[in-house]
Amino acid sequence: MIFVEFVESHGVLCLSIEGHAETAPKGEDLICAAASTLAYTAAYSMEKLSEEGKFKDNGEFLAQLEPGDCLLVC
């Protein structure tokens, strides 16, 4: 199962995605592929927004993307 948590606290946004859909063999799971695509798209978007200075306080963000685990903080 894929677990997604989005939390905002004191101006800090955190998106956490973890787990596997387990609907097909590893490397063939379309649901996992879709979740991964969305995670990478969100990380890329955060990087571009940071470069454009759209985040307050220096526009720093954290992106950790691992198989079955994603953490994005800005």
Secondary structure as the mmCIF struct_conf table of DSSP 4:
data_model
#
loop_
_struct_conf.conf_type_id
_struct_conf.id
_struct_conf.beg_label_comp_id
_struct_conf.beg_label_asym_id
_struct_conf.beg_label_seq_id
_struct_conf.end_label_comp_id
_struct_conf.end_label_asym_id
_struct_conf.end_label_seq_id
STRN STRN1 ILE A 2 SER A 9
TURN_TY1_P TURN_TY1_P1 HIS A 10 GLY A 11
STRN STRN2 VAL A 12 GLY A 19
BEND BEND1 THR A 23 PRO A 25
TURN_TY1_P TURN_TY1_P2 LYS A 26 GLY A 27
HELX_RH_AL_P HELX_RH_AL_P1 LEU A 30 GLU A 51
TURN_TY1_P TURN_TY1_P3 GLU A 52 GLY A 53
BEND BEND2 PHE A 55 LYS A 56
HELX_RH_3T_P HELX_RH_3T_P1 ASP A 57 GLY A 59
STRN STRN3 LEU A 62 GLU A 66
TURN_TY1_P TURN_TY1_P4 PRO A 67 GLY A 68
STRN STRN4 ASP A 69 VAL A 73
#
